[in-house]
């Protein structure tokens, strides 16, 4: 999962938690903070902003939003920290186990995520 995908996952998770009326005030605040930070960074990028606005209604094309975030180059350490905080609030077990702490510097042919198969041939 690249950094933009992690940010999108945090947004989707935060929105889902809020839809079920089970979200704590901290989760709601974390979701709003992350979404507001993205809106500020995406100012002037209408396609990405439109996709971001569909999060609350579900059915959001997460992979398209992650692509837009990567293309815009808006994912930085501060945004990742906001995403990690929100994921820690919504998925304490995953966050506690290090599930969202990924360092791929210098890695080649990496697959990160739950499940999946990857076959690499390096020359």
GROMACS elastic network, one bead per residue, 0.5 to 0.9 nm:
[ bonds ]
;  ai    aj funct       b0    kb
    1     4     6  0.80170   500
    1     5     6  0.57335   500
    1     6     6  0.62548   500
    1   100     6  0.89947   500
    1   102     6  0.84277   500
    1   111     6  0.75947   500
    1   112     6  0.52176   500
    1   113     6  0.60170   500
    2     5     6  0.52716   500
    2     6     6  0.63004   500
    2     7     6  0.88547   500
    2    66     6  0.87361   500
    2   102     6  0.87993   500
    2   112     6  0.82469   500
    3     6     6  0.50186   500
    3     7     6  0.63211   500
    3     8     6  0.87231   500
    3    66     6  0.86345   500
    3    70     6  0.85514   500
    3    75     6  0.68855   500
    3    76     6  0.84475   500
    3    80     6  0.69810   500
    3   102     6  0.89540   500
    4     7     6  0.50884   500
    4     8     6  0.62562   500
    4     9     6  0.85549   500
    4    65     6  0.83377   500
    4    66     6  0.50490   500
    4    67     6  0.75840   500
    4    68     6  0.87724   500
    4    69     6  0.60035   500
    4    70     6  0.61715   500
    4    74     6  0.86255   500
    4    75     6  0.61809   500
    4    80     6  0.84168   500
    5     8     6  0.50351   500
    5     9     6  0.60026   500
    5    10     6  0.85627   500
    5    62     6  0.77529   500
    5    63     6  0.73314   500
    5    65     6  0.83640   500
    5    66     6  0.52208   500
    5    67     6  0.83242   500
    5    69     6  0.87148   500
    5    70     6  0.89903   500
    6    10     6  0.61937   500
    6    11     6  0.86615   500
    6    66     6  0.85190   500
    6    80     6  0.77743   500
    6    83     6  0.71417   500
    6    84     6  0.83241   500
    6   100     6  0.76884   500
    7    10     6  0.51379   500
    7    11     6  0.63308   500
    7    12     6  0.87520   500
    7    34     6  0.84031   500
    7    66     6  0.79216   500
    7    75     6  0.79509   500
    7    79     6  0.74888   500
    7    80     6  0.64968   500
    7    82     6  0.83660   500
    7    83     6  0.53325   500
    7    84     6  0.81521   500
    8    11     6  0.50052   500
    8    12     6  0.61500   500
    8    13     6  0.84716   500
    8    52     6  0.89752   500
    8    62     6  0.63922   500
    8    63     6  0.83455   500
    8    65     6  0.71849   500
    8    66     6  0.62768   500
    8    69     6  0.89556   500
    8    83     6  0.83515   500
    9    12     6  0.51340   500
    9    13     6  0.59780   500
    9    14     6  0.84086   500
    9    62     6  0.78099   500
    9    83     6  0.83106   500
    9    87     6  0.83511   500
   10    13     6  0.50759   500
   10    14     6  0.59508   500
   10    15     6  0.84633   500
   10    31     6  0.79759   500
   10    34     6  0.85388   500
   10    82     6  0.88332   500
   10    83     6  0.54041   500
   10    84     6  0.74569   500
   10    85     6  0.88658   500
   10    86     6  0.62175   500
   10    87     6  0.55653   500
   10    90     6  0.86338   500
   11    14     6  0.50944   500
   11    15     6  0.60331   500
   11    16     6  0.84721   500
   11    31     6  0.64904   500
   11    34     6  0.73659   500
   11    35     6  0.71562   500
   11    52     6  0.89408   500
   11    55     6  0.73554   500
   11    83     6  0.75658   500
   11    86     6  0.81423   500
   11    87     6  0.87711   500
   12    15     6  0.51118   500
   12    16     6  0.60310   500
   12    17     6  0.85517   500
   12    55     6  0.64373   500
   12    56     6  0.80700   500
   12    58     6  0.78957   500
   12    60     6  0.83646   500
   12    62     6  0.81240   500
   13    16     6  0.50986   500
   13    17     6  0.61412   500
   13    18     6  0.86375   500
   13    31     6  0.88248   500
   13    86     6  0.83677   500
   13    87     6  0.73644   500
   13    90     6  0.70796   500
   13    91     6  0.87216   500
   14    17     6  0.51654   500
   14    18     6  0.62984   500
   14    19     6  0.87706   500
   14    23     6  0.81692   500
   14    27     6  0.66888   500
   14    28     6  0.72244   500
   14    30     6  0.78742   500
   14    31     6  0.54117   500
   14    32     6  0.88227   500
   14    86     6  0.68583   500
   14    87     6  0.76771   500
   14    89     6  0.88870   500
   14    90     6  0.69118   500
   15    18     6  0.51232   500
   15    19     6  0.62697   500
   15    28     6  0.84109   500
   15    31     6  0.71250   500
   15    55     6  0.67139   500
   15    56     6  0.56212   500
   15    57     6  0.84511   500
   15    58     6  0.80226   500
   16    19     6  0.51147   500
   16    20     6  0.66909   500
   16    23     6  0.88523   500
   16    55     6  0.89322   500
   16    56     6  0.78239   500
   16    58     6  0.78456   500
   17    20     6  0.56101   500
   17    21     6  0.69827   500
   17    22     6  0.61604   500
   17    23     6  0.52594   500
   17    24     6  0.87565   500
   17    27     6  0.78369   500
   17    28     6  0.83920   500
   17    90     6  0.72547   500
   18    21     6  0.54316   500
   18    22     6  0.64700   500
   18    23     6  0.50634   500
   18    24     6  0.83590   500
   18    27     6  0.78900   500
   18    28     6  0.66756   500
   18    31     6  0.87853   500
   18    56     6  0.86863   500
   19    22     6  0.77743   500
   19    23     6  0.80670   500
   19    56     6  0.79366   500
   19    57     6  0.89048   500
   20    23     6  0.72457   500
   21    24     6  0.84657   500
   23    26     6  0.78317   500
   23    27     6  0.57151   500
   23    28     6  0.62920   500
   23    90     6  0.81571   500
   24    27     6  0.52202   500
   24    28     6  0.63292   500
   24    29     6  0.85682   500
   24    89     6  0.87809   500
   25    28     6  0.50708   500
   25    29     6  0.59725   500
   25    30     6  0.84329   500
   26    29     6  0.50580   500
   26    30     6  0.59696   500
   26    31     6  0.84999   500
   26    86     6  0.85066   500
   26    89     6  0.74025   500
   27    30     6  0.50247   500
   27    31     6  0.60641   500
   27    32     6  0.85558   500
   27    86     6  0.63675   500
   27    87     6  0.88379   500
   27    89     6  0.59792   500
   27    90     6  0.67532   500
   28    31     6  0.51615   500
   28    32     6  0.61843   500
   28    33     6  0.85688   500
   28    86     6  0.88987   500
   29    32     6  0.51523   500
   29    33     6  0.60549   500
   29    34     6  0.86192   500
   29    86     6  0.88829   500
   30    33     6  0.50901   500
   30    34     6  0.61725   500
   30    35     6  0.85462   500
   30    82     6  0.72172   500
   30    83     6  0.82472   500
   30    85     6  0.71623   500
   30    86     6  0.53707   500
   30    89     6  0.82644   500
   31    34     6  0.52504   500
   31    35     6  0.60922   500
   31    36     6  0.84585   500
   31    82     6  0.86389   500
   31    83     6  0.84390   500
   31    86     6  0.64630   500
   32    35     6  0.51376   500
   32    36     6  0.58896   500
   32    37     6  0.84232   500
   33    36     6  0.51862   500
   33    37     6  0.60924   500
   33    38     6  0.86579   500
   33    82     6  0.74963   500
   34    37     6  0.51661   500
   34    38     6  0.63381   500
   34    39     6  0.87525   500
   34    79     6  0.70542   500
   34    82     6  0.58021   500
   34    83     6  0.66130   500
   34    86     6  0.80228   500
   35    38     6  0.51277   500
   35    39     6  0.62214   500
   35    40     6  0.87531   500
   35    52     6  0.79309   500
   36    39     6  0.50053   500
   36    40     6  0.62723   500
   36    41     6  0.86477   500
   37    40     6  0.52748   500
   37    41     6  0.63142   500
   37    42     6  0.86690   500
   37    79     6  0.72485   500
   37    82     6  0.88133   500
   38    41     6  0.50178   500
   38    42     6  0.59506   500
   38    43     6  0.85566   500
   38    49     6  0.85172   500
   38    52     6  0.83300   500
   38    69     6  0.89436   500
   38    74     6  0.78339   500
   38    75     6  0.86360   500
   38    79     6  0.78632   500
   39    42     6  0.51319   500
   39    43     6  0.61935   500
   39    49     6  0.67108   500
   39    52     6  0.79918   500
   40    43     6  0.54762   500
   41    44     6  0.88246   500
   41    45     6  0.89676   500
   41    72     6  0.87808   500
   41    74     6  0.61627   500
   41    75     6  0.88308   500
   42    45     6  0.53792   500
   42    46     6  0.78876   500
   42    48     6  0.69407   500
   42    49     6  0.64593   500
   42    69     6  0.82864   500
   42    72     6  0.75663   500
   42    74     6  0.74097   500
   43    46     6  0.76705   500
   43    49     6  0.77188   500
   44    49     6  0.83362   500
   45    48     6  0.57215   500
   45    49     6  0.62375   500
   45    50     6  0.87420   500
   45    68     6  0.89446   500
   45    72     6  0.81561   500
   46    49     6  0.50376   500
   46    50     6  0.60175   500
   46    51     6  0.86202   500
   47    50     6  0.51917   500
   47    51     6  0.63688   500
   47    52     6  0.86488   500
   47    65     6  0.88250   500
   47    68     6  0.79385   500
   48    51     6  0.51540   500
   48    52     6  0.61056   500
   48    53     6  0.86689   500
   48    64     6  0.84376   500
   48    65     6  0.62040   500
   48    68     6  0.57243   500
   48    69     6  0.72983   500
   48    72     6  0.87400   500
   49    53     6  0.61687   500
   49    54     6  0.88611   500
   49    65     6  0.88581   500
   50    53     6  0.51830   500
   50    54     6  0.66823   500
   51    54     6  0.53448   500
   51    55     6  0.71776   500
   51    60     6  0.68215   500
   51    61     6  0.73088   500
   51    62     6  0.83711   500
   51    64     6  0.78979   500
   51    65     6  0.61065   500
   52    55     6  0.57179   500
   52    56     6  0.86007   500
   52    60     6  0.80237   500
   52    65     6  0.69767   500
   53    56     6  0.68886   500
   53    57     6  0.83616   500
   53    60     6  0.88515   500
   54    57     6  0.55303   500
   54    58     6  0.66595   500
   54    59     6  0.75627   500
   54    60     6  0.56837   500
   54    61     6  0.86494   500
   55    58     6  0.53672   500
   55    59     6  0.73513   500
   55    60     6  0.54704   500
   55    61     6  0.87086   500
   55    62     6  0.86357   500
   56    59     6  0.88744   500
   56    60     6  0.84241   500
   57    60     6  0.75500   500
   58    61     6  0.89594   500
   59    62     6  0.84269   500
   60    63     6  0.87270   500
   60    64     6  0.86133   500
   60    65     6  0.82350   500
   61    64     6  0.53912   500
   61    65     6  0.64641   500
   61    66     6  0.88110   500
   62    65     6  0.51497   500
   62    66     6  0.61407   500
   62    67     6  0.85511   500
   63    66     6  0.50791   500
   63    67     6  0.61439   500
   63    68     6  0.86661   500
   64    68     6  0.62078   500
   64    69     6  0.86447   500
   65    69     6  0.61423   500
   65    70     6  0.85764   500
   66    69     6  0.50606   500
   66    70     6  0.62025   500
   66    71     6  0.85651   500
   67    70     6  0.51340   500
   67    71     6  0.60921   500
   67    72     6  0.85522   500
   68    72     6  0.60007   500
   68    73     6  0.84470   500
   69    72     6  0.51021   500
   69    73     6  0.60514   500
   69    74     6  0.59498   500
   69    75     6  0.66935   500
   70    73     6  0.50284   500
   70    74     6  0.69606   500
   70    75     6  0.71475   500
   71    74     6  0.81894   500
   72    75     6  0.83306   500
   73    76     6  0.80400   500
   74    79     6  0.82437   500
   75    78     6  0.80380   500
   75    79     6  0.58795   500
   75    80     6  0.68501   500
   76    79     6  0.53702   500
   76    80     6  0.62069   500
   76    81     6  0.86409   500
   77    80     6  0.50301   500
   77    81     6  0.60625   500
   77    82     6  0.86913   500
   78    81     6  0.50550   500
   78    82     6  0.63786   500
   78    83     6  0.87414   500
   79    82     6  0.50996   500
   79    83     6  0.62729   500
   79    84     6  0.86617   500
   80    84     6  0.60822   500
   80    85     6  0.85561   500
   81    84     6  0.50616   500
   81    85     6  0.61686   500
   81    86     6  0.86817   500
   82    85     6  0.51453   500
   82    86     6  0.63105   500
   82    87     6  0.86946   500
   83    86     6  0.51756   500
   83    87     6  0.61570   500
   83    88     6  0.85255   500
   84    87     6  0.50921   500
   84    88     6  0.60117   500
   84    89     6  0.86110   500
   84    95     6  0.78235   500
   84   100     6  0.69987   500
   84   101     6  0.82475   500
   85    88     6  0.50832   500
   85    89     6  0.63357   500
   85    90     6  0.88104   500
   85    95     6  0.88976   500
   86    89     6  0.51184   500
   86    90     6  0.62772   500
   86    91     6  0.84166   500
   87    90     6  0.50826   500
   87    91     6  0.55451   500
   87    92     6  0.74632   500
   87    94     6  0.81865   500
   87    95     6  0.66462   500
   87   100     6  0.79659   500
   88    91     6  0.53209   500
   88    92     6  0.50015   500
   88    93     6  0.80622   500
   88    94     6  0.75124   500
   88    96     6  0.74415   500
   88   100     6  0.87855   500
   89    92     6  0.59766   500
   89    95     6  0.83765   500
   90    95     6  0.88052   500
   91    94     6  0.54333   500
   91    95     6  0.60944   500
   91    96     6  0.83818   500
   92    95     6  0.51364   500
   92    96     6  0.57435   500
   92    97     6  0.84308   500
   93    96     6  0.50552   500
   93    97     6  0.61348   500
   93    98     6  0.87489   500
   93    99     6  0.86267   500
   94    97     6  0.52502   500
   94    98     6  0.64724   500
   94    99     6  0.51655   500
   94   100     6  0.72016   500
   95    98     6  0.52560   500
   95    99     6  0.56115   500
   95   100     6  0.60031   500
   95   101     6  0.78965   500
   96    99     6  0.74797   500
   96   100     6  0.89404   500
   97   100     6  0.83718   500
   97   101     6  0.89379   500
   98   101     6  0.51721   500
   98   102     6  0.79977   500
   99   102     6  0.76006   500
   99   113     6  0.89358   500
  102   112     6  0.86201   500
  103   107     6  0.87328   500
  104   107     6  0.52116   500
  104   108     6  0.83910   500
  104   110     6  0.79746   500
  105   108     6  0.89560   500
  107   110     6  0.65353   500
  109   118     6  0.83653   500
  109   119     6  0.84913   500
  109   120     6  0.63139   500
  109   121     6  0.86585   500
  109   122     6  0.85102   500
  110   118     6  0.83007   500
  110   120     6  0.89763   500
  111   116     6  0.80174   500
  111   117     6  0.79799   500
  111   118     6  0.67193   500
  112   115     6  0.85313   500
  112   116     6  0.87164   500
  113   116     6  0.75238   500
